[in-house]
Amino acid sequence: MTEYESSSIDQAIAAFGKIDVVVNNAGMGTYGPLELAQEDAIDWQFAVNTRGPINVIRKFIPHFRANGGGMFINISSFMGITTAVPLGSLYNMSKFALEGLTEGLYYELKPLNIELRLIEQGGSTGNNFKNSITWNRDDNIQDYDNLMTKVQNLMNHAESSSTLDDPQIIVDAIAALATGESNKFRTVIGTAGNDLMALRNSVSIEQYLETIANNYK
């Protein structure tokens, strides 16, 4: 954790006196062939989506212990519980890691009255995620170009379709968890994520992987 991050957390605690719920929401996406990924892109993907929440959680645990409890709500993705898009292995990795971290901490922090929750969302309107993606490329290697074009076309289509969720739905889900209205450990939000989970739960993993792969042939 940087000195700036630590100072920001200290300032938040000082400003509010007592914090009951912390939402880890930072996230970014590195997409493209793993073979073509630059070292700094790999490290940045993990640093933002996984190491960032680790740093925040570690800093807030003493505050929660002192106050007899609290809650961490970690914003994951349906790509943290099921793969869905080719060329997203690094993003999947970071979100799968966040899922494992959160589930592991559940047992560790439960005796301290510190709760863990996960939000698995899909795309939402207004967040400009597609334009913030870092793409792994190498002009000397064209073997992935066809797949890259198909994935980018899919993302472009998604941004112009009704598959994106209203951010208010995500806000409402977070509020329900924070207030105890919902006690779900995992909350999958949106049609896309729930449809993918239904498919994954209804067939073998081999069938699921082939079904997704066939969409990009």
Secondary structure as UniProt FT lines:
FT   HELIX           3..16
FT   STRAND          21..24
FT   STRAND          30..31
FT   HELIX           34..36
FT   HELIX           39..46
FT   HELIX           47..51
FT   HELIX           52..66
FT   TURN            67..68
FT   STRAND          70..75
FT   HELIX           78..80
FT   TURN            86..87
FT   HELIX           89..109
FT   HELIX           110..112
FT   STRAND          114..120
FT   TURN            125..126
FT   HELIX           130..132
FT   STRAND          134..135
FT   TURN            139..140
FT   TURN            143..144
FT   HELIX           145..159
FT   TURN            162..163
FT   HELIX           167..179
FT   STRAND          186..188
FT   HELIX           191..202
FT   HELIX           205..214
FT   TURN            215..216
//
